[in-house]
Amino acid sequence: MSTNIITPLVLTIPPPLTEHPASVYLSSLSPGSEPTMKRSLSLIAQLLTNGEADYLTLDWAALRYKHTAAIRAALIKNYEPATVNRVLCALRRVLKEALRLELISPVDYARAVDISSVKASKELRGRALSQDEIDSLMTVCFSDRTPAGFRDAALIALLRGAGLRRAEVVKLDLKDLKSDGEIKIRSGKGRVDRTVYLSPGATKIVNDWLEIRTKATGALLCQVNKSGRVVQQRLTPQAILFILQKRCKEVGLEHFSPHDLRRTFVSDLLTAGVDIATVQSLAGHSNPAITARYDRRGEERKRIAAAQLEILGR
């Protein structure tokens, strides 16, 4: 971006959070979505100010069409369509909050948000893991008799068995897990967002880890140091990624992301005949359309469905 538009966009004194359009927008999101959209907003701020501002110090109310159009062009050059559209969605939502807070005029708002989304490929992102792949991941964890092996087995049981997001699983505390496998997923403000359930087998795997972790209060999944000692310190989402990458490499599996275990969770429930409304509730999606995008059953699902239609033979 040209330097002649940088300085006016950087706030020297950010407004109170209740009057800050980005903060108001982020406060309306679920705990799983907030970190992603916060990064999206900071990316916008960095692009517009050559790194001088973040999402809190950018003057969102000063944005005009020339800024939003420039952001869209810069994103298209460096990011995939899905990422571009996610960032543009965050941009529009913050500007809408600026309008509601009477920080930007209706005319300037309408012009600034008059930018089209990028047409994305119809190919679905990510994949679902097969049962054999999941079994091999669990086996390599079971063969590791150190505390890390028990913890990693519990991690996979939670991600695959309850369909949790990385941000959700690292926020779990011991108090959120009941002995029967019931798990309370809490929002960032401590309120219960939803309740999910583990199968008896997955519950047993998590309980095996708890015997090593002990009953101390705090994070359900915590760190294990190089000497194999359990440290009562919460894992980070990045640590979750590293753990899965390590286990994936040990088994020799095709690459998968932590979110692919969530896609597997949704796909397997739908395959088992669970109605989409129930799957939506368990996954914590805002609407069934989002849940449907997680379906990775592919052509086999359609083949099996077609086989149910009987036609009288000769």
N, C-alpha and C positions, 0 to 999 in steps of 0.2 A: 504494500500500500504506500501511497505517497505521503511524505512526512508532513505536508501542509494540512492534513486532516487528522493527524494523530493527536496532538495536544488537546484540542477541544473535546475529544472523546474520553479522556482520562480524568476521572474524578479525583480531586485532591482530598476531599472529605466525603466518603460514602454516606448516603442518607440512612436513617434508621431502617432496620430490617423490615419493619412493618410497612415502610414506604418504598422499599427497594423492589422493583419489578422482578428481578431475577430471584431474589430470596422468597418472595411471595409465591412465585411459580414453583420453585423447588419444594416448598413446604407442602404443596398440594399432591406431591408424588408419593408413590409407595417406597418403602425402604430399598426395594430391589432396583427401582428405576432411578432414584435420586442420584447415586454416584455417576451413572452413565451420562445423564443429562447435565450434571454439573460439569463434567469433563467437556461435553459438547459446547456449553456456554463459554468455558474458559478458552476453548479453541477459537471461538469467534472473536473473543476479546484479544487474544494474542495475534490473530491474523490482521485485525483492524489497527492495532497499535504497535506492531512489530515487537510484541512481547512486553510492552510497557504496562499492560493492564491484565487483570483476570476478570472473572465473572462479577466480582464485587466492586471493582474499581472502574469498570466500563460504564460510561454514561449512556445507558440504553435508550433513554428518552431523546437523545440527540441523534439517533440513527435515522437516516433518510434512505430513499430508494437507491441513491448512488452507493451507499454503504452495503445494503443488503444484496444488491446486484453484484457488487464486487466480491462479497463473501461467497455467493453461489458460484461465481466463476472460479475463484481460488480453490474451492472445495472440489469442483469437478475435475480439476487438473491433478489432484493428489489422492482422491479417495474413491472408494467404490460407491455406486449409486445408493445402496442401503444406508451407508454412513452419511452421505450427503443429505439424504432425505431426513434422517434422524436429527441432524444438526439444524437443518432448516425448520423442522417442526419445533424444536426448542426455541429457535429464534422467533418464530411467529407467536408462540405462547407467551414469551416474555414481553414482546411488544403489545400483546393483548392486555397483559397485566398493567403495562405502562398506560394504556388507554383507560383502563378501569380506574387507575389511581389518578387520572387527570394530569398525567405528566407529559402526554403527547396529544396533539390535536387529532380529531377524527380524520381529517384530510391527510395529514402526514402519516398517520398510521396506515390508512388504506393504500397509500402509495408504497410505503416501505414493505408491506407484506405482499405486494403484487409481484411475487416471484414464483415461478412454477417449480414443482418438484421434478426430479430427474427420473426418467423412465428406467425402471430397474429390470434386470433379467428375471424371467419367470422361473428360473431354476432355483430350487429351494436351497437355503444355506444349511450346512451341518448335515449330520446323519444320525441314524439310530444304531446302537451297538447290538450285535446278535447275542443270544444267550451264551453261546460258546465264548465270545469275547469277554463278556462279564464274568463268566466262570473262571476264565484264565486269569483275569485281574484279581479276583478273590483268592485264587489258589496261590498266586505269588505273594500276596499279603499274608496268607495263612502260613506259608513256609518261612516267613520272616518272624522268628520268635522273640524279636526285640519289641519294646513298647511301640516303636514306630510302625511295626507290622500290624499290631492290634489297632492302633489309631487309624492307619490308612484303610484297613478293612472296614472300620466303622464309618469312615468318611465316605467310601464308595457305597456302603449300605444306605447312608442318608441321602446321597445325591441321586442314586438310582431308585431306592425304595420309597422315597418321599418326594422326589422331583424338585428338590430345593435348588435355589439359586446359590451361587458362591457367596454373595453378600448375606444371604439368609443363614447359611450353615455356619459361617464364622461368628455370627452374632448369637448363636444358641448358647444358653447357659444350662448348667446341670438341672436347674429348677424347671426348665421348659420341657424336660422329658419325663414322662410318666412310666411306671413299671410295665404297663400293658402296651407300650409302643406309641402312645398318644404324644404328639409334639405340638407345642404352642409356638407359632411363628409370630414374633412381636414386631411392631413397627418401631421406628427410631425413637418414638416418644414413650415406649414401654407398653403401649396398648397391644392387645392380642389382635393380630391381623387376620389369622385364620388358624384352623386346627387340622393337622394331617396325621396320618397313622402309618406305622411301620408294620410289616408282616411279622409273624412270630420268629421266623428265621432271621430277618434283619434285626429285630429287637435283641435276639440272642447275641449277634455279632457286636452290637453297640454295648451290651451289658458286659461282654468279655473285656472290652476296652475300659469300661468303668471300674472293673476290678483292679486294673493296673493304675488307672488315673487316680483312684481313691474318691471319697465322697466330699472332698473339699469343694466349697462353693466357687463359682466362677465359670469360665468358658467350658463348654462341653468338650470341644476339641482344642487341645492346647499343644504347645511345642514340645519336642523331644530333642535334647541337646546331643552333641556328638558322642558323649559317653553313654548315651542311652537312658539318661535320667529325664523323667517327666518334669517339665517346667510349667508352672501355672501361668502361662502367658498366652493370650488369644492368638490363633492363626490369622493371617491376612488372606484376602482373596488371591493375591499373587502367590502365596505359599501353597494354596490349594492347587493352582495351576502347575507349580513345580512338582508337587507330589504325584499328580496324575501323569505328568510327562515322564517322571522317573519310572513309575510302574508300567506305563505303556512301553517304554523302551526295554524294560526287563523282559516283558512278555513277547515283544516283537510285533505289536499290533499296528494296524494302520492308524495314523494320527487321528485323535479325536479331542474335542474341547470339553471342558467341564459342563458346558451347556448341552452338549450332545447327550449326556446322561439324563438331562431333563427332557430332551426330545424323546429319548428311549422310554422314559416313564410314561409320557403322554401316549406315544404310539402303542405301547404294550397294553395300557388300560383300554384303549379303543379297540384293539384286537380282541381283548377279552370280553368285549360286548358292553363295557361300561358306557352309560349315556354321556354325551358330550357336556351336559350341564354339570354333572358330578365331577368329571375330569377338570373342567374349568374351575370349579370351586377348589379342588385339591391343589391345582397348579397356581392358584391365586391370580388368574387372568381376569381382566376387566370385562371381557366379552367373549362369546364362543368363537368369533372369527379369529381371534388371536390363538386360541387353542387349536383350531383347525390348521393353522400354519405350522404347528409343531408335529403334525402327522407325517411320519416317514415310512408308512407301510407300503407305499409304492404300488406297482402293478399287481402284486400278489393279492392285495386286498380286493381289487376289481375282479380278478379272475375268480376268487372264492365267492364273491357276491354274485357274479353271473352264473356260477354253478348251482346256486340255490333256485334258479328259475327252471322248473321242470316243464317239459313239453312232451305230450303224449307221443310215443314212438309208434312205428308200424307194427 
